[in-house]
């Protein structure tokens, strides 16, 4: 049913307009008590065997919404209603910014992918923090907060900009993510180099600890799929050295060649980050490499090209304790979370593993 609706309605709309329309419907549904209860029962049934502990947090399952969908923390309950076990909001920057000029979001339907050059359009850390502070949750998913650099802030002042966001948002975050891997903010990816990343992560860690003394706010870093293998290793080693809680692998890619893209070449050549099915192979490869490097010392989050339960299961076997999706939601619709959970439960039941935690990294350990 949804695929017919997508073809007849959403596909005819500008992608960003379609996003805002669908998100508005989700938020409205989550505000109606009887309707949201019915929808949660239908779309987010619980599977006890999928209960997950990660980052010191307990979740109903391992499947979450990646950053980028809910940039301003306006629809957390709605996304939980649709079956996401954790919701990562953002990317949030120190100051509000409109993002890049439109059109800035493109569908590659034949490739089940998206290209975006949104440019961190968001309300800024002060307003988002106020919104989180005033939130009265109906559902209680784990809420991650993804922070990035304000575009107009020079690269040499990036640390202070991240620290400002961390100080404002850490009190309301179940975990924090430092995003240094979006291709749509000039100079941002330069911060992935370990000589720049070390002081940045250290400063954000100190800011979170200084601001929130009653608990430790887990800190993760999100990396790009375009990193060379030796740079992936360097980030992994740095994460262990600094006592980081996790790595999210991966963000969108600037690559186009070698991905077998079938969509209109005029769309394929649009600048921005490519997400969706074409990222599957490289994101999985990086995840395996990270797990081989760090093992169980830090939490790995697999994202990029996850379309179905089999993709999520493969990420878990490759070392991901948590998995995230976004782009496939556009193509699969509101029953996507339910299908992922049902499929994961079925795979676990027929596997040699007693728990989901036992399956994490199992394929990598076999080849070690």
NUKOL-683102 format. One record per residue (C-alpha): residue in three letters; x, y, z. Coordinates in Angstrom, 2 decimals, padded with zeros to 5 digits. Layout:
! residues N
  res        X        Y        Z
  ala        X        Y        Z
...
END
This chain:
! residues 368
  res        X        Y        Z
  unk   000.00   000.00   000.00
  unk   002.72   002.49   000.96
  unk   004.69   001.81  -002.22
  unk   001.65   002.67  -004.30
  unk   001.16   005.85  -002.24
  unk   004.84   006.72  -002.69
  unk   004.61   006.27  -006.44
  unk   001.39   008.25  -006.81
  unk   002.00   011.05  -004.27
  unk   005.44   011.41  -002.68
  unk   007.40   010.69  -005.85
  unk   005.62   013.60  -007.55
  unk   006.56   016.04  -004.79
  unk   009.85   017.79  -004.24
  unk   011.76   015.48  -001.85
  unk   012.16   018.09   000.87
  unk   008.49   019.06   000.60
  unk   007.49   015.39   000.84
  unk   009.68   014.99   003.92
  unk   008.05   017.91   005.71
  unk   004.56   016.69   004.78
  unk   005.17   013.12   005.99
  unk   006.91   014.30   009.16
  unk   004.01   016.63   009.92
  unk   001.56   013.72   009.66
  unk   003.73   011.60   011.96
  unk   003.89   014.35   014.58
  unk   000.15   014.99   014.40
  unk  -000.63   011.29   014.85
  unk   001.65   011.15   017.90
  unk  -000.38   013.92   019.56
  unk  -003.68   011.97   019.45
  unk  -003.75   009.59   022.48
  unk  -005.91   006.76   021.10
  unk  -004.40   006.94   017.63
  unk  -000.79   006.89   018.82
  unk  -001.49   003.92   021.11
  unk  -003.03   001.99   018.21
  unk  -000.21   002.89   015.83
  unk   002.51   001.99   018.34
  unk   000.87  -001.39   018.94
  unk   000.72  -002.03   015.20
  unk   004.05  -000.56   014.12
  unk   006.29  -001.04   017.16
  unk   005.55  -004.43   018.74
  unk   008.16  -005.48   021.28
  unk   010.38  -008.54   020.94
  unk   011.92  -009.39   024.30
  unk   014.75  -011.29   022.69
  unk   015.92  -008.09   020.95
  unk   016.37  -006.07   024.13
  unk   019.72  -004.35   023.91
  unk   022.16  -002.78   026.33
  unk   024.59  -000.33   024.81
  unk   026.42   002.79   026.00
  unk   025.19   001.99   029.49
  unk   021.60   002.36   028.24
  unk   018.75  -000.13   027.91
  unk   016.73  -000.21   024.71
  unk   013.83  -002.27   023.41
  unk   015.97  -003.24   020.43
  unk   019.05  -002.26   018.42
  unk   017.34  -000.32   015.61
  unk   017.38   003.46   015.61
  unk   016.73   006.49   013.46
  unk   019.89   008.08   012.11
  unk   020.53   011.80   012.44
  unk   019.16   014.03   009.70
  unk   015.46   013.15   009.79
  unk   014.54   015.04   012.97
  unk   017.04   017.89   012.98
  unk   015.32   019.98   015.64
  unk   013.93   017.44   018.14
  unk   010.33   018.10   017.14
  unk   009.16   014.54   016.46
  unk   010.85   012.15   018.88
  unk   007.58   010.61   020.09
  unk   006.37   010.17   016.53
  unk   009.46   008.29   015.47
  unk   009.33   006.08   018.57
  unk   005.69   005.38   017.69
  unk   006.93   004.02   014.35
  unk   009.26   001.53   016.04
  unk   012.64   003.22   016.35
  unk   014.35   002.07   019.55
  unk   016.55   005.14   019.66
  unk   016.21   008.46   017.90
  unk   019.26   010.53   017.03
  unk   018.34   014.17   016.52
  unk   020.36   016.78   014.65
  unk   022.79   017.59   013.32
  unk   022.57   020.60   015.67
  unk   025.05   023.48   015.34
  unk   026.15   026.10   017.83
  unk   024.16   028.79   016.02
  unk   020.95   028.54   013.99
  unk   021.43   028.39   010.24
  unk   019.17   028.00   007.19
  unk   021.38   025.51   005.38
  unk   022.19   025.55   001.70
  unk   019.93   027.01  -001.02
  unk   017.14   024.79  -002.32
  unk   016.90   022.40  -004.19
  unk   019.18   020.46  -001.86
  unk   017.62   016.99  -001.61
  unk   017.36   014.54  -004.50
  unk   015.93   011.04  -004.87
  unk   017.69   008.30  -006.79
  unk   014.70   005.98  -006.91
  unk   016.28   003.34  -009.14
  unk   019.15   003.10  -006.68
  unk   017.02   003.41  -003.54
  unk   019.23   006.29  -002.52
  unk   019.25   010.00  -001.74
  unk   021.65   012.86  -002.37
  unk   021.53   015.72   000.09
  unk   023.40   018.95   000.50
  unk   021.17   020.30   003.25
  unk   024.05   022.03   005.02
  unk   023.04   021.45   008.65
  unk   019.82   023.50   008.49
  unk   018.64   023.65   012.10
  unk   017.35   025.90   014.88
  unk   020.69   026.04   016.73
  unk   021.75   024.44   019.99
  unk   020.09   027.01   022.27
  unk   016.58   026.50   020.86
  unk   016.94   022.75   020.50
  unk   018.14   022.49   024.12
  unk   015.11   024.50   025.28
  unk   012.82   022.20   023.29
  unk   014.37   019.09   024.84
  unk   014.17   020.63   028.31
  unk   010.45   021.31   027.96
  unk   009.62   017.93   026.39
  unk   007.06   015.74   028.16
  unk   007.68   012.35   026.56
  unk   004.83   010.03   025.65
  unk   007.23   007.32   024.50
  unk   010.72   007.00   025.92
  unk   013.23   005.97   023.31
  unk   016.90   006.62   023.90
  unk   017.62   010.09   022.49
  unk   020.99   010.81   020.93
  unk   022.09   014.34   020.05
  unk   024.32   014.81   017.02
  unk   026.35   018.05   016.99
  unk   028.27   019.72   014.17
  unk   030.11   022.90   013.24
  unk   028.31   026.13   012.40
  unk   029.14   026.93   008.77
  unk   030.35   030.51   009.35
  unk   032.67   029.48   012.19
  unk   036.28   029.23   010.95
  unk   037.93   025.84   011.19
  unk   040.36   027.11   013.82
  unk   037.39   028.04   016.06
  unk   035.53   024.78   015.56
  unk   036.37   023.34   018.98
  unk   034.74   026.25   020.81
  unk   031.65   025.93   018.60
  unk   031.27   022.21   019.40
  unk   031.88   022.86   023.09
  unk   029.10   025.46   023.15
  unk   026.64   022.93   021.71
  unk   027.84   020.20   024.07
  unk   027.37   022.41   027.12
  unk   023.84   023.31   026.05
  unk   022.69   019.87   024.93
  unk   024.50   017.32   027.10
  unk   022.00   017.61   029.99
  unk   019.22   016.35   027.70
  unk   021.17   013.77   025.69
  unk   021.24   010.06   026.43
  unk   024.36   010.15   024.26
  unk   026.27   012.76   022.24
  unk   027.69   012.38   018.74
  unk   030.43   014.56   017.27
  unk   029.75   014.79   013.55
  unk   032.93   015.53   011.60
  unk   031.92   013.64   008.46
  unk   029.20   015.55   006.61
  unk   030.41   016.65   003.15
  unk   028.12   019.69   003.14
  unk   029.97   022.02   005.55
  unk   033.24   023.35   004.10
  unk   036.28   022.07   005.99
  unk   034.29   019.81   008.31
  unk   035.83   016.56   007.11
  unk   039.30   017.95   007.79
  unk   038.43   017.48   011.47
  unk   038.56   013.69   010.98
  unk   042.36   013.86   010.87
  unk   043.57   012.62   014.24
  unk   045.65   015.72   014.96
  unk   042.45   017.81   014.73
  unk   040.10   015.17   016.12
  unk   042.01   014.53   019.35
  unk   041.64   018.06   020.82
  unk   038.07   018.31   019.56
  unk   036.88   015.09   021.19
  unk   038.82   015.83   024.38
  unk   037.21   019.28   024.65
  unk   033.70   017.93   024.05
  unk   034.28   015.17   026.62
  unk   035.40   017.73   029.18
  unk   032.43   019.99   028.39
  unk   029.94   017.16   028.83
  unk   031.53   016.08   032.13
  unk   031.63   019.66   033.40
  unk   028.01   020.30   032.49
  unk   026.53   016.99   033.64
  unk   028.07   015.75   036.89
  unk   025.35   013.30   037.96
  unk   026.04   010.83   035.14
  unk   028.46   010.18   032.32
  unk   027.05   011.20   028.95
  unk   028.35   008.68   026.37
  unk   030.31   010.30   023.53
  unk   030.60   008.93   020.00
  unk   032.13   010.15   016.75
  unk   030.58   009.71   013.30
  unk   032.96   009.04   010.42
  unk   032.73   009.09   006.63
  unk   032.84   006.07   004.32
  unk   035.40   007.92   002.20
  unk   038.20   007.59   004.76
  unk   041.19   005.55   003.67
  unk   041.64   002.29   005.58
  unk   044.65   003.63   007.47
  unk   042.62   006.65   008.57
  unk   039.82   004.36   009.80
  unk   042.45   002.53   011.85
  unk   043.77   005.83   013.20
  unk   040.30   006.96   014.31
  unk   039.70   003.56   015.94
  unk   042.98   003.79   017.85
  unk   042.22   007.36   018.91
  unk   038.76   006.38   020.14
  unk   040.26   003.69   022.36
  unk   043.02   006.02   023.56
  unk   040.55   008.74   024.58
  unk   038.08   006.32   026.16
  unk   035.41   007.22   023.64
  unk   032.16   005.31   024.00
  unk   031.51   004.57   020.37
  unk   031.95   005.13   016.64
  unk   029.12   005.52   014.14
  unk   030.03   004.10   010.73
  unk   029.20   005.66   008.36
  unk   027.92   009.02   007.15
  unk   027.09   009.80   003.51
  unk   029.62   009.49   000.70
  unk   030.85   011.95  -001.90
  unk   031.79   009.03  -004.18
  unk   029.80   008.22  -007.30
  unk   032.12   006.02  -009.36
  unk   032.12   002.29  -008.80
  unk   028.72   002.24  -007.09
  unk   026.79   000.97  -010.11
  unk   024.31   003.83  -009.99
  unk   021.38   003.46  -012.41
  unk   019.53   006.74  -011.88
  unk   019.48   009.75  -014.19
  unk   023.09   010.93  -014.60
  unk   022.01   014.56  -014.22
  unk   020.77   013.72  -010.72
  unk   023.71   011.46  -009.88
  unk   026.16   014.29  -010.55
  unk   024.47   016.64  -008.05
  unk   026.88   017.65  -005.31
  unk   026.24   016.45  -001.78
  unk   026.30   013.29   000.27
  unk   024.92   010.08  -001.20
  unk   023.03   007.82   001.20
  unk   021.05   004.62   000.87
  unk   021.61   001.23  -000.73
  unk   024.81   002.09  -002.67
  unk   026.65   002.65   000.65
  unk   025.96  -000.87   001.85
  unk   029.21  -002.55   000.84
  unk   031.65   000.16   001.98
  unk   029.86   000.84   005.26
  unk   029.87  -002.86   006.09
  unk   033.56  -003.11   005.15
  unk   034.47  -000.22   007.48
  unk   032.40  -001.72   010.29
  unk   034.24  -005.04   010.01
  unk   037.56  -003.21   010.00
  unk   036.62  -001.20   013.09
  unk   035.49  -004.27   015.03
  unk   038.67  -006.15   014.12
  unk   040.58  -003.17   015.53
  unk   038.63  -002.36   018.69
  unk   036.64  -005.50   019.46
  unk   034.26  -005.01   022.38
  unk   036.17  -002.11   023.91
  unk   033.82   000.47   022.40
  unk   030.31   000.38   020.94
  unk   029.98   000.39   017.17
  unk   026.87   001.71   015.42
  unk   026.26   000.51   011.86
  unk   024.52   002.85   009.45
  unk   024.54   003.33   005.69
  unk   022.60   001.21   003.22
  unk   020.50  -000.71   005.75
  unk   017.28  -001.57   003.92
  unk   015.96  -004.69   005.62
  unk   016.43  -007.13   008.49
  unk   019.12  -009.05   006.64
  unk   021.19  -005.88   006.26
  unk   020.77  -005.12   009.96
  unk   021.70  -008.69   010.90
  unk   024.85  -008.54   008.77
  unk   025.88  -005.32   010.57
  unk   025.42  -007.01   013.92
  unk   027.51  -010.00   012.85
  unk   030.14  -007.52   011.63
  unk   030.38  -005.85   015.03
  unk   027.54  -003.37   015.42
  unk   025.72  -003.37   018.73
  unk   023.31  -000.78   017.35
  unk   022.12  -000.15   013.80
  unk   020.49   002.92   012.29
  unk   018.59   003.79   009.16
  unk   017.08   006.75   007.39
  unk   017.07   006.64   003.58
  unk   015.24   003.31   003.26
  unk   012.47   004.72   005.45
  unk   011.59   007.01   002.54
  unk   011.10   004.01   000.27
  unk   009.69   001.47   002.76
  unk   007.30   003.61   004.78
  unk   005.79   003.28   008.27
  unk   005.96  -000.54   008.51
  unk   009.73  -000.52   008.03
  unk   010.62  -000.64   011.74
  unk   008.17  -003.48   012.36
  unk   009.67  -005.50   009.49
  unk   013.23  -004.93   010.74
  unk   012.38  -006.10   014.26
  unk   010.40  -009.12   013.10
  unk   013.17  -010.15   010.73
  unk   015.89  -009.74   013.34
  unk   013.94  -011.82   015.86
  unk   013.51  -014.56   013.25
  unk   017.21  -014.57   012.37
  unk   018.25  -014.70   016.01
  unk   015.87  -017.62   016.63
  unk   017.45  -019.71   013.86
  unk   021.03  -018.69   014.65
  unk   023.50  -020.43   016.97
  unk   023.47  -017.40   019.30
  unk   021.47  -017.30   022.50
  unk   021.25  -013.51   022.57
  unk   021.72  -010.60   020.22
  unk   024.80  -009.58   022.19
  unk   026.37  -012.97   021.44
  unk   025.97  -012.32   017.72
  unk   027.78  -008.97   017.77
  unk   031.01  -009.34   015.79
  unk   030.62  -013.11   015.38
  unk   031.60  -013.13   011.70
  unk   034.73  -011.07   012.37
  unk   035.79  -013.28   015.27
  unk   035.50  -016.37   013.04
  unk   038.05  -014.98   010.61
  unk   040.42  -013.54   013.21
END
